[in-house]
Amino acid sequence: MYEILLKLMERAGVDIETVSEKTGIPMSIFIAWEAGEYQPKTDKLMKLAKYFGVPLSIFYGGDIYDREDNE
């Protein structure tokens, strides 16, 4: 799932520090997630989905490009 987060950050032009600051998710969570030591809970995924303006399903196998930017 971390790869999905990286794609979302790239698409939005933000870094992990910005995402942490804007979502309130501690950097330590992202570090553990990247290392595979932590599987994010739904509440954190919901915060990320809201921040990036994408459906929660993206983190569960949905396509990052399903969302139309022209909506």
Number of C-alpha atoms within 10 A of each C-alpha: 15 16 10 16 21 15 12 20 16 11 11 10 9 12 11 14 13 13 20 16 11 12 16 12 16 12 15 10 16 21 14 13 15 16 10 11 11 12 13 15 8 11 9 14 20 17 17 23 19 13 12 15 12 19 18 16 13 19 21 11 10 14 12 17 10 10 13 8 7 4 4
